Amino acid sequence: MTQTSTPQGQGLTGPPLSKTEYVLQRLREDIASGIVVPGTSLRQSEIAARYGVSATPVREALRLLEAGGTISYAPHRGATVRELPADRVKDVYLLRAEIEGLATAVACERMTDEQFARIEAVHAEIGAHRGASGEELAVLNRRLHFTIYHAGSELIASHASSLWTLFPPRVTIWADPDAAAALAADHDEIIAALRDRDPQRAQDRARDHVLHAAKLREHL
């Protein structure tokens, strides 16, 4: 089943998706971008209409999100996006560090010159928007990360995306100017490693960047 009859979600690339996979990725994108915020009721009929599919793939996608801990069900409210408990934040960052380090190393090995040019363009866009709001910077930050990850492996990028849904832009360390400057400096080092085509250094810098973000979040 192809995606041609339904709108494309940001970052959806690669081979055609099944309807369930399509809905799952669109929901993850909408949660990560802040379109769907924690506590929002997820009504199957509304989601089906928004994505142009029937209720069946929506129901299956919601089941998968529940199994992964992204959503929960409550009486009289149905499915809602969960707030991430404080005691799980550290574990999420530890997982992100390993997955995103790997994703960056793979991208370093596989990306084309054209893909790297796109990565540099997004990186430059963040620098040009340093005075933007925290949410705007968070969206650009996500675009940079996943422009890198999709240049390497769609599979690894998908796993990373499932963790990013737990931190929508409205809950972002990019709203703090000092934290934003520190994270942007990390990006400079990652881009430099990619430019040098050094997978190990790219992996290390990406892993350190995620763990750095975890420490910054603790002090907000």
LUMKOL-339166 format. One record per residue (C-alpha): residue number from 1; z negated, x, y negated. Coordinates in Angstrom, 2 decimals, padded with zeros to 5 digits. Each point is the difference from the previous one (the first is absolute). Layout:
// LUMKOL-339166
<site k="NUM" Z="Z" X="X" Y="Y"/>
...
//
This chain:
// LUMKOL-339166
<site k="1" Z="000.00" X="000.00" Y="000.00"/>
<site k="2" Z="001.01" X="001.49" Y="-003.32"/>
<site k="3" Z="-001.55" X="-000.26" Y="-003.45"/>
<site k="4" Z="003.19" X="-001.07" Y="-001.74"/>
<site k="5" Z="-001.02" X="-003.64" Y="-000.40"/>
<site k="6" Z="-003.36" X="000.82" Y="-001.53"/>
<site k="7" Z="-001.05" X="001.97" Y="-003.08"/>
<site k="8" Z="-000.64" X="003.68" Y="000.45"/>
<site k="9" Z="-003.57" X="001.24" Y="-000.37"/>
<site k="10" Z="-000.58" X="003.16" Y="-001.97"/>
<site k="11" Z="000.21" X="003.03" Y="002.25"/>
<site k="12" Z="001.57" X="-001.85" Y="002.95"/>
<site k="13" Z="002.66" X="002.32" Y="001.36"/>
<site k="14" Z="001.35" X="001.09" Y="003.36"/>
<site k="15" Z="001.21" X="-002.16" Y="002.90"/>
<site k="16" Z="-000.11" X="-003.83" Y="-000.13"/>
<site k="17" Z="-003.41" X="-001.54" Y="000.57"/>
<site k="18" Z="-001.02" X="-002.97" Y="002.11"/>
<site k="19" Z="-001.21" X="-002.96" Y="-002.06"/>
<site k="20" Z="-003.61" X="000.76" Y="000.91"/>
<site k="21" Z="000.38" X="003.67" Y="-000.99"/>
<site k="22" Z="001.70" X="-001.06" Y="-003.21"/>
<site k="23" Z="-002.83" X="-002.39" Y="-000.96"/>
<site k="24" Z="-002.62" X="002.59" Y="001.00"/>
<site k="25" Z="001.53" X="002.67" Y="-002.25"/>
<site k="26" Z="000.51" X="-002.42" Y="-002.89"/>
<site k="27" Z="-003.64" X="-001.10" Y="000.22"/>
<site k="28" Z="-001.17" X="003.61" Y="000.09"/>
<site k="29" Z="002.14" X="000.78" Y="-003.05"/>
<site k="30" Z="-001.34" X="-003.00" Y="-001.91"/>
<site k="31" Z="-003.61" X="000.84" Y="000.83"/>
<site k="32" Z="000.46" X="003.68" Y="-000.88"/>
<site k="33" Z="001.72" X="-000.84" Y="-003.30"/>
<site k="34" Z="-002.73" X="-002.46" Y="-001.01"/>
<site k="35" Z="002.20" X="-003.10" Y="000.17"/>
<site k="36" Z="-002.38" X="-001.29" Y="002.67"/>
<site k="37" Z="-003.59" X="000.97" Y="-000.82"/>
<site k="38" Z="-003.15" X="-000.01" Y="002.18"/>
<site k="39" Z="-001.43" X="-003.50" Y="000.32"/>
<site k="40" Z="003.38" X="-001.68" Y="-000.46"/>
<site k="41" Z="000.70" X="-002.76" Y="002.50"/>
<site k="42" Z="003.12" X="000.74" Y="002.05"/>
<site k="43" Z="001.69" X="-003.32" Y="000.72"/>
<site k="44" Z="002.63" X="000.18" Y="002.73"/>
<site k="45" Z="002.32" X="-002.54" Y="-001.63"/>
<site k="46" Z="-000.02" X="001.85" Y="-003.34"/>
<site k="47" Z="000.64" X="003.37" Y="001.63"/>
<site k="48" Z="002.83" X="-001.43" Y="002.10"/>
<site k="49" Z="001.65" X="-001.46" Y="-003.11"/>
<site k="50" Z="-000.46" X="003.21" Y="-001.99"/>
<site k="51" Z="001.62" X="002.19" Y="002.66"/>
<site k="52" Z="002.59" X="-002.50" Y="001.20"/>
<site k="53" Z="-001.21" X="-000.23" Y="003.62"/>
<site k="54" Z="-001.57" X="-002.58" Y="002.30"/>
<site k="55" Z="-003.72" X="-000.34" Y="000.66"/>
<site k="56" Z="000.13" X="001.80" Y="003.37"/>
<site k="57" Z="000.57" X="003.59" Y="-001.24"/>
<site k="58" Z="-002.52" X="-000.61" Y="-002.81"/>
<site k="59" Z="-002.62" X="-001.08" Y="002.52"/>
<site k="60" Z="000.68" X="003.07" Y="002.17"/>
<site k="61" Z="-000.09" X="002.37" Y="-003.00"/>
<site k="62" Z="-003.33" X="-001.44" Y="-001.11"/>
<site k="63" Z="-001.35" X="000.47" Y="003.52"/>
<site k="64" Z="001.00" X="003.69" Y="-000.11"/>
<site k="65" Z="-001.60" X="000.45" Y="-003.42"/>
<site k="66" Z="-003.19" X="-001.61" Y="001.29"/>
<site k="67" Z="-000.04" X="002.35" Y="003.01"/>
<site k="68" Z="000.33" X="002.94" Y="-002.37"/>
<site k="69" Z="-002.86" X="-001.20" Y="-002.18"/>
<site k="70" Z="002.08" X="-000.73" Y="-003.10"/>
<site k="71" Z="-000.66" X="-003.74" Y="-000.02"/>
<site k="72" Z="-002.69" X="-002.32" Y="001.35"/>
<site k="73" Z="-000.32" X="-003.68" Y="000.75"/>
<site k="74" Z="-002.74" X="-002.29" Y="-001.35"/>
<site k="75" Z="-000.66" X="-003.75" Y="000.40"/>
<site k="76" Z="001.69" X="-002.14" Y="-002.66"/>
<site k="77" Z="001.67" X="003.10" Y="-001.54"/>
<site k="78" Z="002.31" X="001.22" Y="002.72"/>
<site k="79" Z="001.33" X="003.53" Y="-000.19"/>
<site k="80" Z="-001.07" X="002.20" Y="-002.92"/>
<site k="81" Z="000.46" X="003.67" Y="-000.84"/>
<site k="82" Z="-003.22" X="001.88" Y="000.72"/>
<site k="83" Z="-001.88" X="002.19" Y="-002.43"/>
<site k="84" Z="-000.44" X="003.42" Y="001.59"/>
<site k="85" Z="-003.71" X="000.56" Y="000.83"/>
<site k="86" Z="-001.41" X="003.13" Y="-001.62"/>
<site k="87" Z="-000.94" X="001.52" Y="003.36"/>
<site k="88" Z="003.65" X="-000.12" Y="001.13"/>
<site k="89" Z="001.51" X="001.62" Y="-003.07"/>
<site k="90" Z="-000.74" X="003.55" Y="001.19"/>
<site k="91" Z="001.61" X="-000.64" Y="003.40"/>
<site k="92" Z="003.11" X="-001.44" Y="-001.64"/>
<site k="93" Z="000.37" X="003.11" Y="-002.14"/>
<site k="94" Z="-000.47" X="002.26" Y="003.02"/>
<site k="95" Z="002.79" X="-001.86" Y="001.80"/>
<site k="96" Z="002.20" X="000.06" Y="-003.06"/>
<site k="97" Z="-000.48" X="003.74" Y="-000.43"/>
<site k="98" Z="001.25" X="000.74" Y="003.51"/>
<site k="99" Z="002.84" X="-002.52" Y="000.04"/>
<site k="100" Z="001.26" X="000.81" Y="-003.49"/>
<site k="101" Z="-000.28" X="003.73" Y="000.55"/>
<site k="102" Z="002.19" X="-000.41" Y="003.08"/>
<site k="103" Z="002.40" X="-002.31" Y="-001.85"/>
<site k="104" Z="000.42" X="002.57" Y="-002.77"/>
<site k="105" Z="000.61" X="002.86" Y="002.44"/>
<site k="106" Z="002.64" X="-002.03" Y="001.84"/>
<site k="107" Z="001.64" X="-000.93" Y="-003.29"/>
<site k="108" Z="000.07" X="003.68" Y="-000.98"/>
<site k="109" Z="001.90" X="000.79" Y="003.19"/>
<site k="110" Z="002.40" X="-002.96" Y="-000.01"/>
<site k="111" Z="000.69" X="-001.02" Y="-003.60"/>
<site k="112" Z="003.44" X="000.48" Y="-001.49"/>
<site k="113" Z="000.60" X="001.53" Y="-003.42"/>
<site k="114" Z="000.77" X="-003.50" Y="-001.26"/>
<site k="115" Z="-003.30" X="-001.33" Y="001.30"/>
<site k="116" Z="-001.90" X="002.84" Y="-001.62"/>
<site k="117" Z="001.75" X="-000.74" Y="-003.28"/>
<site k="118" Z="-001.33" X="-003.58" Y="000.22"/>
<site k="119" Z="-003.49" X="001.34" Y="000.73"/>
<site k="120" Z="000.17" X="002.23" Y="-003.08"/>
<site k="121" Z="001.25" X="-002.91" Y="-002.10"/>
<site k="122" Z="-002.99" X="-002.18" Y="000.91"/>
<site k="123" Z="-002.34" X="002.93" Y="-000.60"/>
<site k="124" Z="001.49" X="000.45" Y="-003.47"/>
<site k="125" Z="-000.38" X="-003.73" Y="-000.66"/>
<site k="126" Z="-003.73" X="000.22" Y="000.62"/>
<site k="127" Z="-000.23" X="002.83" Y="-002.52"/>
<site k="128" Z="001.91" X="-002.08" Y="-002.54"/>
<site k="129" Z="-002.41" X="-002.93" Y="000.42"/>
<site k="130" Z="-003.32" X="001.84" Y="-000.29"/>
<site k="131" Z="-001.12" X="-002.42" Y="-002.71"/>
<site k="132" Z="000.68" X="-003.06" Y="002.15"/>
<site k="133" Z="-002.67" X="-002.22" Y="001.53"/>
<site k="134" Z="-001.78" X="000.98" Y="003.18"/>
<site k="135" Z="001.81" X="-002.70" Y="001.96"/>
<site k="136" Z="003.40" X="001.16" Y="-001.25"/>
<site k="137" Z="-000.76" X="003.60" Y="000.90"/>
<site k="138" Z="-001.27" X="-001.09" Y="003.41"/>
<site k="139" Z="003.30" X="-001.78" Y="000.69"/>
<site k="140" Z="001.95" X="003.12" Y="-001.02"/>
<site k="141" Z="-002.32" X="002.14" Y="002.11"/>
<site k="142" Z="000.68" X="-002.16" Y="003.02"/>
<site k="143" Z="003.73" X="000.20" Y="-000.65"/>
<site k="144" Z="-000.19" X="003.80" Y="-000.04"/>
<site k="145" Z="-001.98" X="000.22" Y="003.21"/>
<site k="146" Z="002.28" X="-002.33" Y="001.92"/>
<site k="147" Z="003.19" X="001.50" Y="-001.40"/>
<site k="148" Z="-001.27" X="003.16" Y="001.69"/>
<site k="149" Z="-001.11" X="-001.66" Y="003.24"/>
<site k="150" Z="003.19" X="-002.03" Y="000.47"/>
<site k="151" Z="002.00" X="003.20" Y="-000.42"/>
<site k="152" Z="-001.61" X="001.23" Y="003.21"/>
<site k="153" Z="-000.92" X="-002.77" Y="002.42"/>
<site k="154" Z="000.10" X="-003.78" Y="-000.37"/>
<site k="155" Z="-002.49" X="-000.31" Y="002.87"/>
<site k="156" Z="-002.59" X="002.28" Y="-001.58"/>
<site k="157" Z="000.60" X="-001.60" Y="-003.40"/>
<site k="158" Z="-000.73" X="-003.41" Y="001.53"/>
<site k="159" Z="-003.35" X="001.19" Y="001.33"/>
<site k="160" Z="-000.88" X="001.45" Y="-003.39"/>
<site k="161" Z="000.98" X="-003.26" Y="-001.69"/>
<site k="162" Z="-002.40" X="-002.00" Y="002.16"/>
<site k="163" Z="-002.88" X="002.06" Y="-001.41"/>
<site k="164" Z="001.19" X="-000.22" Y="-003.60"/>
<site k="165" Z="-000.24" X="-003.80" Y="000.14"/>
<site k="166" Z="-003.77" X="000.44" Y="-000.04"/>
<site k="167" Z="000.10" X="001.49" Y="-003.50"/>
<site k="168" Z="002.01" X="-002.27" Y="-002.35"/>
<site k="169" Z="000.83" X="001.37" Y="-003.49"/>
<site k="170" Z="-002.70" X="-002.07" Y="-001.70"/>
<site k="171" Z="-002.53" X="002.16" Y="001.88"/>
<site k="172" Z="001.35" X="003.36" Y="-001.11"/>
<site k="173" Z="-001.36" X="003.38" Y="-001.01"/>
<site k="174" Z="003.11" X="000.42" Y="-002.17"/>
<site k="175" Z="-001.77" X="-002.09" Y="-002.67"/>
<site k="176" Z="-002.26" X="003.00" Y="-000.72"/>
<site k="177" Z="001.90" X="002.54" Y="-002.19"/>
<site k="178" Z="-001.76" X="003.06" Y="001.44"/>
<site k="179" Z="000.61" X="-001.16" Y="003.57"/>
<site k="180" Z="003.63" X="-000.80" Y="-000.82"/>
<site k="181" Z="000.52" X="003.50" Y="-001.39"/>
<site k="182" Z="-001.57" X="001.58" Y="003.08"/>
<site k="183" Z="002.16" X="-002.05" Y="002.37"/>
<site k="184" Z="003.14" X="000.78" Y="-002.00"/>
<site k="185" Z="-000.80" X="003.71" Y="000.34"/>
<site k="186" Z="-000.23" X="-000.50" Y="003.77"/>
<site k="187" Z="003.45" X="-001.59" Y="-000.10"/>
<site k="188" Z="001.37" X="003.09" Y="-001.73"/>
<site k="189" Z="-001.15" X="002.14" Y="002.94"/>
<site k="190" Z="001.45" X="-002.37" Y="002.59"/>
<site k="191" Z="003.36" X="-000.08" Y="-001.78"/>
<site k="192" Z="000.00" X="003.80" Y="-000.24"/>
<site k="193" Z="-000.57" X="000.29" Y="003.75"/>
<site k="194" Z="002.81" X="-002.47" Y="000.69"/>
<site k="195" Z="002.30" X="001.89" Y="-002.35"/>
<site k="196" Z="-000.76" X="003.23" Y="001.89"/>
<site k="197" Z="000.64" X="-001.80" Y="003.31"/>
<site k="198" Z="-003.41" X="001.12" Y="001.28"/>
<site k="199" Z="-001.17" X="-002.72" Y="002.46"/>
<site k="200" Z="-003.42" X="001.50" Y="000.71"/>
<site k="201" Z="-000.85" X="000.41" Y="-003.68"/>
<site k="202" Z="001.35" X="-003.48" Y="-000.72"/>
<site k="203" Z="-002.18" X="-001.45" Y="002.75"/>
<site k="204" Z="-003.09" X="001.84" Y="-001.22"/>
<site k="205" Z="000.53" X="-000.99" Y="-003.64"/>
<site k="206" Z="000.59" X="-003.65" Y="000.92"/>
<site k="207" Z="-003.10" X="-000.11" Y="002.21"/>
<site k="208" Z="-002.10" X="001.66" Y="-002.70"/>
<site k="209" Z="001.37" X="-002.47" Y="-002.56"/>
<site k="210" Z="-001.16" X="-003.02" Y="001.97"/>
<site k="211" Z="-003.45" X="001.49" Y="000.60"/>
<site k="212" Z="-000.18" X="000.89" Y="-003.69"/>
<site k="213" Z="000.74" X="-003.64" Y="-000.83"/>
<site k="214" Z="-002.83" X="-001.05" Y="002.32"/>
<site k="215" Z="-002.47" X="002.21" Y="-001.88"/>
<site k="216" Z="001.20" X="-001.27" Y="-003.35"/>
<site k="217" Z="-000.45" X="-003.60" Y="001.14"/>
<site k="218" Z="-003.63" X="000.71" Y="000.91"/>
<site k="219" Z="-000.79" X="000.88" Y="-003.62"/>
<site k="220" Z="001.63" X="-003.01" Y="-001.64"/>
//
